[in-house]
Amino acid sequence: MITNLRLQYFRSYIDTSFTFYPGVTIIVGPNASGKTNLLEAILFVSRGSSYRAKDNELIHFGSDWMRLDAETKEGPRIAKVRAGPQSAKTFEIHDQVVTRLHSSKMLPVVVFEPNHLFLLHGSPDMRRSFIDDLIEQSSAGFSTLRRNYKRVLSQRNALLKKNPKDLKEQLFVWNLRLSELGGQIVRERIELIDRFSEHLPGLYDDLSRSHNVISLTYQSRCSPRSYESQLLHKLETSIDMDVIRGFTAYGPHRDDIEIRIDGKPARETASRGETRTLVLGLKVLELQIIEEAHKVKPILLLDDVFSELDSKRRHALTEYVKPYQTFITTTDADVVAAHFTGNSSIVSMA
């Protein structure tokens, strides 16, 4: 939990401080008043990165540095970024200065922002990133596994572009390593998807007050049961086509996750209300999974999405977020506050 936050030369802020309380904080103000910037600051000081910008872009125009000072239950934490070609970034936590936050030093945070409503209908990359980001926050070692896979994939793609005479011989070691790492990634993904399959239908019913049949499947051109061997075979037999394409066409980086409602693909048939309900359900599960992994309640950031929901879904969501320190941005505090009587505070950006 964050109790105090000072922002210096961060985005639209020059030097502003806030005090926060348990429960729900409603951040109200007109558009472009700094509401989302405040959520971004909470995320950055907690996890060490933004969900929408590079480090240099967080610095107030005209300044060459920014600084965030936060007081938390775990103690003070400071984040600094200095402008430059590589934007020097440092964090001070428990009197230790680091340039990158290891997962053990991050505060668990869940973000729900308008672009997440495209999770079902957007590109497969959005769904892969959602799944992998959640695994990274809840499974030790996955960040290293993910990073190693990207490095090996980059090496293989670079060789495809060079296309040396002994390409097939050089590629073999990368094909072997890519299939090994890919199999590990897919097993982690399927474990999480199985958990979603168990709990998302009930959540969907609670949030929508309906009884649709919800199912999730992992989509790949390699069978999950023998992923490594099938991927290795495809990598070995598709080299000529990969050279023409200029990239690797098989592997976890090309897989997808499909959600179905009553047997029909949600990305093709889900209404706006059904889409919101499914994404809300996924975000509630994200909260619960991260809480279970870290043994601490995550901070929840809701960026301008509460007003997008109808009254029924607002009420249902309220029951799930009450146990968490939650920050909600809105242009109309009354829309939000009515659902959190006695359990909310308001920060005005007017």
C-alpha positions in Angstrom: 0.0 0.0 0.0 1.2 3.5 -0.8 0.5 6.2 1.8 2.3 9.2 0.3 3.7 10.1 -3.1 5.7 13.2 -4.2 6.1 13.9 -7.9 8.9 16.2 -9.2 9.1 17.0 -12.9 7.1 13.9 -13.7 4.9 14.4 -16.8 2.6 17.4 -16.1 3.7 17.7 -12.5 6.4 20.1 -11.3 6.3 19.4 -7.6 3.1 17.9 -6.1 2.5 15.7 -3.2 -0.4 13.4 -2.4 -1.6 11.4 0.7 -3.4 8.2 0.1 -5.6 6.0 2.3 -6.7 2.3 2.3 -9.7 1.5 0.2 -10.7 3.4 -2.9 -9.2 6.7 -4.0 -11.3 8.5 -6.6 -9.1 10.8 -8.8 -11.5 13.3 -10.4 -10.9 16.1 -12.9 -11.4 17.1 -16.5 -9.5 15.5 -19.4 -5.8 16.4 -19.5 -5.7 17.4 -15.8 -3.1 14.8 -14.9 -5.3 11.9 -13.7 -3.7 9.2 -15.8 -0.2 10.7 -15.1 -0.8 10.1 -11.4 -1.7 6.5 -12.0 1.4 6.1 -14.2 3.6 7.5 -11.4 2.2 5.0 -8.9 2.9 2.2 -11.4 6.4 3.5 -12.2 7.5 3.8 -8.6 6.0 0.4 -7.8 7.2 -1.7 -10.8 9.9 0.4 -12.5 8.3 1.0 -15.9 5.3 2.7 -17.5 2.6 0.9 -19.5 2.5 3.6 -22.1 5.8 5.5 -22.5 9.6 5.3 -22.6 11.5 6.5 -19.5 12.6 9.7 -21.2 9.0 10.6 -22.0 8.1 10.7 -18.4 10.3 13.8 -17.7 8.4 17.1 -17.6 9.0 19.2 -20.7 12.0 21.5 -20.2 13.5 19.5 -17.4 16.4 17.1 -17.6 15.3 14.9 -14.7 12.3 13.5 -12.8 11.9 12.0 -9.3 9.2 10.1 -7.4 9.2 9.6 -3.6 6.8 7.1 -2.2 6.0 6.0 1.3 4.8 2.4 1.5 4.1 -0.2 4.2 7.4 -1.7 3.2 9.2 1.6 3.7 10.3 4.5 1.4 11.1 4.0 -2.3 12.5 6.6 -4.7 12.6 6.5 -8.5 14.7 8.8 -10.6 15.2 9.3 -14.3 17.7 11.6 -15.9 17.4 12.7 -19.5 19.9 11.4 -22.1 20.3 9.0 -25.0 19.8 6.1 -22.6 17.9 7.9 -19.9 19.8 6.9 -16.7 17.3 5.3 -14.3 17.8 4.5 -10.6 15.7 3.2 -7.7 16.4 3.5 -4.0 14.7 0.8 -1.9 15.7 -0.1 1.7 18.8 2.1 1.3 19.9 0.1 -1.7 20.4 1.8 -5.1 19.6 -0.3 -8.2 19.2 0.5 -11.9 16.6 -2.1 -12.5 13.8 -3.4 -10.3 14.1 -7.2 -9.8 10.7 -8.8 -9.2 11.5 -9.2 -5.5 11.7 -5.4 -5.2 8.5 -4.6 -7.1 5.2 -3.8 -5.5 2.4 -5.9 -7.1 0.1 -3.7 -9.2 -2.8 -4.5 -11.6 -3.7 -1.9 -14.2 -7.0 -1.8 -16.1 -7.0 1.0 -18.8 -9.2 1.6 -21.8 -6.9 -0.2 -24.3 -7.5 -3.4 -22.3 -11.0 -3.5 -23.7 -9.4 -4.4 -27.0 -7.9 -7.5 -25.4 -10.3 -9.9 -27.1 -10.6 -8.2 -30.4 -7.1 -6.9 -30.8 -4.0 -8.7 -32.2 -2.8 -12.0 -30.7 0.2 -10.1 -29.4 -2.0 -8.4 -26.9 -3.3 -11.7 -25.5 0.2 -13.2 -25.4 1.5 -10.2 -23.6 -1.3 -10.3 -21.0 -0.7 -13.9 -20.3 3.1 -13.6 -20.2 3.1 -10.5 -18.1 0.8 -12.2 -15.5 3.0 -15.3 -15.4 6.0 -13.1 -15.0 4.4 -11.4 -11.9 3.4 -14.7 -10.4 6.0 -17.3 -11.3 9.6 -17.1 -10.3 12.1 -17.4 -13.1 9.6 -16.7 -16.0 11.1 -13.3 -16.7 14.5 -14.9 -17.3 12.9 -17.6 -19.4 11.0 -15.0 -21.5 14.1 -12.9 -21.9 16.2 -15.9 -23.0 13.5 -17.0 -25.6 13.5 -13.5 -27.1 17.3 -13.5 -27.3 17.5 -16.9 -29.1 14.6 -15.9 -31.4 16.5 -12.7 -32.3 19.7 -14.7 -33.0 17.7 -17.1 -35.3 16.0 -14.3 -37.2 19.4 -12.5 -37.7 20.8 -15.7 -39.2 17.8 -16.0 -41.5 18.4 -12.5 -42.8 22.2 -13.2 -43.4 21.4 -16.5 -45.0 25.0 -17.9 -45.0 25.9 -21.0 -47.1 25.9 -23.2 -44.0 22.7 -21.8 -42.7 21.0 -25.1 -41.8 24.1 -26.2 -39.8 24.3 -22.9 -38.0 20.5 -22.8 -37.3 20.4 -26.3 -35.7 21.7 -25.2 -32.3 19.3 -22.2 -32.3 16.4 -24.4 -33.4 17.1 -26.8 -30.6 17.4 -24.1 -27.9 14.3 -22.3 -29.2 12.2 -25.4 -29.1 13.4 -26.2 -25.5 12.6 -22.7 -24.2 9.4 -22.6 -26.2 8.1 -25.8 -24.6 8.7 -24.3 -21.1 6.9 -21.1 -22.0 3.9 -23.0 -23.4 3.6 -25.2 -20.3 3.5 -22.1 -18.1 0.9 -20.5 -20.3 -1.3 -23.6 -20.4 -1.2 -23.9 -16.6 -2.5 -20.3 -16.3 -5.1 -20.8 -19.0 -6.4 -24.0 -17.1 -6.8 -21.8 -14.1 -8.7 -19.2 -16.1 -10.9 -21.9 -17.5 -11.7 -23.0 -13.9 -12.6 -19.6 -12.5 -13.6 -17.3 -15.4 -17.0 -18.8 -16.0 -18.2 -18.2 -12.5 -16.8 -14.7 -12.4 -18.5 -13.9 -15.7 -21.8 -15.1 -14.2 -21.3 -12.9 -11.1 -20.3 -9.8 -13.2 -23.0 -10.1 -15.9 -25.8 -11.9 -14.0 -26.1 -14.3 -16.9 -25.3 -18.0 -17.5 -23.3 -18.2 -20.7 -20.8 -21.0 -21.3 -17.2 -19.6 -21.2 -14.2 -21.6 -22.4 -10.6 -20.9 -23.2 -8.2 -22.7 -25.5 -4.6 -22.4 -26.4 -4.1 -22.1 -30.1 -0.9 -23.3 -31.7 0.3 -25.2 -34.8 2.2 -27.4 -32.4 0.5 -29.8 -30.0 1.0 -28.8 -26.3 1.5 -32.5 -25.5 4.7 -32.7 -27.6 5.5 -29.1 -28.2 9.3 -29.2 -28.1 9.6 -32.1 -30.6 6.9 -30.7 -33.0 8.4 -27.2 -32.8 11.9 -28.5 -33.6 10.5 -30.4 -36.5 8.7 -27.3 -37.9 11.8 -25.1 -37.4 14.0 -27.6 -39.2 11.6 -28.1 -42.2 10.5 -24.4 -42.6 14.0 -22.9 -43.0 13.6 -22.0 -46.7 10.2 -20.3 -46.2 11.6 -18.5 -43.1 14.4 -17.1 -45.2 11.9 -15.8 -47.7 9.7 -14.3 -44.9 12.7 -13.0 -43.0 11.4 -14.2 -39.6 10.6 -17.3 -37.6 7.0 -18.4 -38.3 6.6 -21.0 -35.6 6.9 -20.8 -31.8 5.2 -19.3 -28.7 5.6 -15.8 -30.2 3.1 -16.8 -32.9 0.5 -18.7 -30.7 -2.8 -17.3 -29.5 -5.4 -17.7 -26.8 -9.0 -18.0 -27.7 -12.0 -17.3 -25.5 -15.4 -18.6 -26.5 -18.9 -17.6 -25.4 -21.5 -20.4 -25.9 -19.1 -22.1 -28.3 -18.5 -19.0 -30.5 -15.2 -17.1 -30.7 -15.5 -14.0 -28.5 -13.3 -11.9 -30.7 -15.8 -12.3 -33.5 -19.2 -12.4 -31.8 -18.9 -10.8 -28.3 -21.0 -7.7 -27.8 -19.5 -4.6 -26.1 -21.1 -5.6 -22.8 -19.8 -9.2 -23.1 -16.3 -8.0 -24.0 -16.2 -5.7 -20.9 -17.4 -8.4 -18.7 -14.8 -10.9 -19.9 -12.0 -8.4 -19.6 -13.2 -7.5 -16.1 -13.2 -11.2 -15.2 -9.7 -11.6 -16.4 -8.5 -8.5 -14.4 -10.2 -9.8 -11.2 -8.4 -13.1 -11.7 -5.2 -11.2 -12.3 -5.6 -9.5 -8.9 -6.3 -12.8 -7.1 -3.4 -14.7 -8.8 -0.9 -12.0 -8.0 -2.2 -11.8 -4.4 -1.8 -15.5 -4.0 1.8 -15.5 -5.5 3.0 -12.5 -3.4 1.0 -13.1 -0.2 0.1 -9.4 -0.3 -2.8 -7.5 -1.9 -1.9 -5.7 -5.1 -2.6 -2.1 -5.8 -5.4 -1.7 -8.4 -5.3 1.1 -11.0 -8.5 1.7 -12.9 -7.9 4.3 -15.6 -11.2 5.8 -16.9 -13.0 2.5 -17.2 -15.5 2.6 -14.4 -17.7 5.0 -16.2 -17.7 2.7 -19.2 -19.6 0.1 -17.3 -23.3 -0.1 -16.7 -24.8 0.1 -13.2 -25.0 -3.7 -12.9 -21.4 -4.3 -13.7 -20.2 -1.4 -11.6 -22.0 -2.9 -8.6 -20.5 -6.3 -9.2 -17.0 -5.0 -9.7 -17.3 -3.0 -6.5 -17.6 -6.1 -4.4 -14.4 -7.5 -5.9 -12.2 -4.4 -5.5 -13.2 -3.4 -2.0 -10.4 -5.4 -0.3 -7.7 -3.7 -2.4 -6.1 -0.2 -2.3 -7.7 1.0 -5.5 -7.2 4.2 -7.6 -10.0 5.1 -10.0 -9.8 8.0 -12.4 -13.0 9.7 -13.6 -14.4 13.0 -14.9 -17.5 12.4 -12.7 -16.9 11.5 -9.1 -20.6 10.9 -8.4 -20.6 8.0 -10.8 -18.0 6.2 -8.8 -18.5 7.4 -5.2 -22.1 6.1 -5.1 -20.7 2.5 -5.1 -18.1 3.1 -2.4 -20.0 4.9 0.4 -17.8 5.1 3.5 -14.8 3.4 1.9 -13.5 6.1 -0.4 -11.5 9.3 -0.6 -11.4 11.9 -3.4 -8.4 13.6 -5.0 -9.6 16.6 -7.1 -7.5 17.7 -10.1 -9.7 20.8 -10.7 
